[in-house]
Amino acid sequence: MRPLIPLLAATLIAFAAVAPQPARAASPAPHWVASWQASPQPVWGSDFVFPTNLPQILNDQTFRQTARISLGGPRLRVRLSNAYGTVPLKVGGASVSRAPGSQPVPLLFDGHPGIVIAPGKDRLSDPLALPTHDLQAVQVDVYVPGPTPLQTFHWDGRQTSATAPGNQTRDTALRGSTATTARLFLTGIEVEAPAAARSVVVIGDSITDGATASLDRDQRWTDHLANRLAPQGVAVVNAGISGGRLLRDGMGESALARFQRDVLDQPGIATAVVLIGINDISWPGTPFAPDQAQPSLAELQSGYRQLVERAHAGGVRVVAATLLPFAGALSGTPLEGYHQPSKDALRQQVNAWLRTDAPFDAVVDLDQFLRDPVDPSRMAEAFDSGDHLHPGDAGNRAMAEAVDLQALVGK
C-alpha cells in the first residue's frame, strides 16, 4: 500500500496539469488616431493652368518631406498611396526621422523594407516604436528603385520637400537634392494614442490647404487650430486640396467623391469640418472651367446635405464653416472674373442658409470674423494675403481663433 501523503500530492499535481487555467485578460487593442494628412490628387497634364512642380518620372531616387503631426504617441505608422496610379508603385525603402536632420529609422511593411502598392490602393507601414510629442515635425523618406511615373501627388504642401539620387533613406543629409513644394507617396501619419484621443478632419480647398500661408512655418488655419486642440487630446487633420470643389472634380476629386477616403475613413475621427464651395461658385467662366455653368443654390445645398447624411451615418459630428468674402479676388491675373457680383450673391445665399437652416451640427461663421466691417463683401485688410481670396498668416490665425472648441468637438 502506497503512503497516503505522497499519493495525495501526486494526485493534486496530476489534477493541476489538466485543470483549466484562468484566462489571462486580453491586452486592449491599440488606439490609432489620424494625426496628419496630405490628401492625394491625380497629377494633371502640362496643359493645365498651373505646373506640377515635379518631373514626370522618378528613377532610383529618394523623396524626402517634412510633416508636423498634431498628436504624438509611443508608436506611429505611415500611409503611402498609389491612389491614381495605373501601374504598381514599387517602394524600395522608407524611413522616419524624429526631426529634420536627425537619424532616420527604417520603416517596414509586413516585416519587409519595401512594398509594392497596386494601382488605386494605399498601404500602412508596420507600427514603428518612435516616440513623438504633440505638434512635432517628423521627416519621412521614400525610395523608389526603378522608373516610377508620378501619377499621384499633393500639389501644394506649403513645405519644402526634395528628391535626391539613389537610396538615401538612412542618411541624415541628402546629397544632390532638388527642391519642390509638392508632396509624393505619403498621405497620412497615424499615432498610437490614449483611448480618449480623437481627430477633427477639415475638408476644404486652397484656403484650408494653406495656399498663401508662409512656407515651412505651419501657418495654415488648421495648424493654428491644432495648437488649440492638442492639449485636449484632439488632433486636427488637414484634408484640403487647392482647387477643390464640393460638387465637381477640380484640382482633385470633388468633396463628395473623396469624403469617405479623406474624412470618414480616418482613424479616431469624431468631427468633420466642411469649408468648401467657393470654387464651385467662382470657377465657371474662368480658365479653370470656361464652359461650365454656375451651380444653383439648390444644387449646393444638396451636396452639403449628402456630406451631413454620410457623416451622421458613420457616427461623425459635422460642422460647417461659412464661405469667406472674396470681392476683388485674383483681379489682374489670368483668372480675372473669379469674382463677380452674381457669384458673391450666391455665396451670401449659401452662408445665409448655413447659418439658419442647414442640417449641420454647428456652424463656424468665418465670414463674419474675417470680413471688412465697412465693405462686408471684402476680406479685412489685416487678414488678407493680398490676393483678396486667401487669408494671410494673421487671417489663418483669426480663423482658428474664431472656432468655438466646445461646438467643434461636442463637449
N, C-alpha and C positions, 0 to 999 in steps of 0.2 A: 504494500500500500504506500502510495507516494505521500510525503508530508503535505499537510493542508496548506500551509502558508506559501511555499513555492508554487503549488498548483494554482492557488488563487491569483498569485502575481502573474503567472503565465497566462491565465485566462483574461485578466484585465489588459495585459499587453496585446493579446490577440484581438480583443474587442476594440481596443483603441485603434488598431491598424485598419479595421474595416469600418468603424463607425464614421458616419458623415461628419465632416469638419464644418465649423461655422463659416458661412460665406463672407469673404472679405468685401468691404464696401468698395464699390467701383469708383475709380477716380473720375471726377467730373470732367466732361469734355471741355477742351479749351474754348474760350470765348473769343472769337476773332471779330475784329471791328475794322471797317474800312477807315483808313487814316489819310489817304492821299489818292488822287486820281488825275489822269490826263485822258479825257475821252478820245477814243480813236476816230479818225476821219479817213475817207478814201483819198489817196493822192490824186490831184487833178492834173490835167494836161497843161502844156506850155502856152495854150491859147487863152487861159483864164486871166482875169484881171490882175491877180497877184502871183508872184513867183512862189515856188515851194520852198526855196532856200535849201534845197537838198539835191544831190546828184540822183540820177535815175537808178543807179545800181551801186551797192557796196560789194566789195570782194576782198576777203581776208582782211577785215577791218574791225576795229573796236569802236563802239559808240558809248560815250560817257555823258551822263546827265546828273543833275542835282535836283532833289525833291525835298521840300520841307514838309514833314509829316505833321499831323495835328496832335495825335496822342502817341505816346511812347509805350513800350512794354518790354517784357523779357525776351520775346521772340518776335520775328517778323517773317513774312513771306511776300514775294513779289509776283505780279501777274504780267506775263508777256503775251502780246496779241499778234495774231495774223488775221484780224477781222475781215479785211478787204483783200487779202492775198488770193491769187488764183493758182499759186503753186505752193508747196510746202515750204515753211520757214525753218531752216536748219540753224540752230544756235549751238555754237561750239563750246561756249563757256560764258559764265556770268558771275558777277561778284557784287558785294555791297560793302561800302565803307561807312564808318560811323560819322565821318565828316569829310568834306572835300580835302584831298591831300593826305588822308590817313590810310593805313594799310588795308587794302581790300581783303574781304573774307569771301571765299568761294561759295556760290550757290549750287545746290543740287536739285535735280528733277527726278523723282523716283529713284534716288540714290546715285544718279549719274550726273556728270558735269555738263552734259549737253542734252538737247531735246529737239525733236522735230515736231513742229506745230502745223497741223493740217490747215488747208485754206478755210477761212471763215471761223477758226477756232482760237481759243486762248488757253494758256496753261499757267497754273500756280506752281511756284517753286516749293520744295520741301521747307518746313519751318526751319528757320535759322536762329540759333541761340546768339543773338546780338542785341544786348540790352540798349534801349533807346529811351530818351525822355521826351516829354511834350515839346512840340514846336522845334524839333531837331531837324537839321538839314542832313540828309544822307546822300551818298553818291552811289549810283548804280552803273555798272559796266556790262555791256552785252557784246560778245564777239561772234561774228558770222564768218565762217571759214571759206565759203565759196561764193560764187556770183549770186547776189541776193537782190532781186528787183524790189524797190521800195514802193509798196502799194498801200501801206497803212502807216499813218503818222498822226501827230498832233501839231498843227501848223504854228500856233503862236504860244510857245511855252513861257514867254517873258522870263526866260532863264537861258544863260549861255550854255550850250552843250558843245560836244566836239566829236569828230571822227579822227581816228588815227590808224596807221598801218599795223597789221599783224595782231596777235593776241596780246593785249596789254592789260587784261583784266586783273592781273596780280600786281601791277605797277602803281606806285603812288603818283607818279607824274607821267603824263602822256608825252610821247616823242612824235614830232612831225604832225601835230594835230591841226585840224581845220575847224573853225568855229561856225556854229549855226544857232538859231533860236528856236528851231523846230525840235520836236521830240520823236523818238523812234522806239518801237518794241515795248517799252514799259508803259503800262496803262493803269496799274494800281499797286498800292502797298497796303497790306493789312498787318495789324499788330495784335498780339495776344494781350487781352486787357481784362480787368475785373468784370464780373458778371453784370454790373450795373452800367458799364460803359456802353455808349451808343453813338450813332453818327447822324448828322444832318447833311443831306446831299442837296446841293444847289444846282439846278439845271437852268442854263441860260445861253446867252450869245456872247459877243465880244466884250460886253460890259462886265459880265461875270468872268470871262476868260482873262480879263485884265489887259485889254489891248493897249492902253496908254499908261499903265502903271509902270513905275520906274523899273528898269531891267535889273534883275538879280537882287532885288530888295524885298520881295514878298509883300508887295503893296496892293494886291488885289483886294476887293472888298471882302472876299471870303477869307483872306489871310487875317484881316483885322477882326472878322467875326470869330475865327479860330482862336485868336488871342483872348477873346472874352469867354469862350465856352470851354477851352481846355481845362481850366481849374475846376469845372463842374463834371469832368469826365466825359465830355461830349466832343467828338471830332467833327470837323467841317470838311466836306469833300466837294471839290470843285468839278462839276460836270458841265462847265461852259465850253462852247465851241464858237470861235469867231465866225460870224456869218451864219449862225444857227437860226433856224426858224421853227415855229410851232407846227404849222400845217404842211409845209413843203420842205423838201431837201434844199439845203443851201451849200455852205462850205463843209457840210457834213449832213448826216441824215436828220430828218425832222425830229423834233422832240417827241412826237407821237411814236415814231419808229424806234427810237433809241431809249425810250423811257424805262423799259424793262431792264435792259442791259446796264445802262449807265446810272440808274437810280434804284429801282426796286430790287435788283439782284445784289446790291452792295451789302456785305455782311454787317449786321448790327444796326441797320438803318431804322430810325424812329420817325424822322420827319423829312419830307421833301419840300424844298422851296422852289417856286416857279417864277422866274423873271425872264420872260421871253415873249416875243410878239412884235417888237418894233421893226424887225426886218421883214416880217410878213406884210406889214403896213407900208414900208418905205422902199423895198426893193423894186416893186413894179414900176416900169418906166425909166429905170436906170440901166447901165451896162450889166448889172447883175441879172436882171430879169426884164429885158426891154419889151417883151411881148406879153407879159403876164398881166392879168387884171388884179386890181386890189381886192383883197378878200372883204367880205361883208362882216358886220358886227356879229351876225348870227353864226357865221362860219367860225369865227374866232371863239365865240362862246362855246360852240360845240366842241372845239378842240380842247379848251380848258376843262370842260366837264368830263371829257374822256380821261384826262390825266387824273382828275379827282376820283373818279369812279374806280380806276385801276389801282390808285394808291390805297383807297379805303378797302378795296377787296383784299389787299395784302396786309391790312392792319397798320398802314403807314399814315401818319398825320401829314397833311399837305397845306402849305401856306403860300399865298400869292403875294407878289410884290408888284406895285403899280409901275407902269412904264414911265421912264424919265422924260422930262421936257427936252426937246431937240430942235427948236427953231434955229435956223441958220446952219444946221448940221451939214458938214462936208461941202459947204459952198466954196466955189472956186477950184474944185477938184474934178477929176474925171467923173465923179459920182454926183455931179450937180443934179438937183432935182430929188435928192434923197428926202429932203424936207419940202413939203408943200402944205398950204393951208388945209386942203382937204384931208391930207394924211394926218395932220395934227388933230383935226376934228374927230377922226376915227380913234386916235389914241385917247383922247379925252372921253369918248364914249366907252371905250374899254375900261378905263380907270373908274369911271362912274359906276359901271356895272360891278367891277371888282369890289368897290367899297360898299355897295349896298345890297347886291342880290346874288352874288356868285356863291357857289357851294363850298368854297374853301373853309378850312377850319379857323383860319386867321388871315389877316391882310396886313402887310407892312407897307405903309404909304410913302414910298421913297420919293415919288413925285412931289409930295407936299414938303418934304425935308430939303430937297435939292433945288427947287425952282426959285427963280428970281422973284422976289415979292413985288417988284414993280412991273415985270412982264412975265407972268406965270408960264408962258409958252417957252421960255428960255431957261437954261440952267444958270444958276447963280454963278457969277464970275469966279468967286473964290473956290468953287468946286469943279469948274470946267477945265478940261485938259487943254483946251484951245480949239478943238475941232467941233465943239458945241454938241457933240453926241456922247462922247465918253468922259466920265469923271477922271480928274487927275488924282494924285495920291490923297490930297485933302478930301476930295469928293468920295473916294473909296472909303476913307476912314469915317466920314459922315454917314455913309450908307450903313456901315456896320453898327455905328452907334445909334442909329435910328431904330434898330431891331429891338423889340421887347422880348427879352430872352424867355420870359415865362410863357408868352404867347407862342414862341417858336418851339419850345420843347414840351409844352403842355404840362408844366409843373404847377 
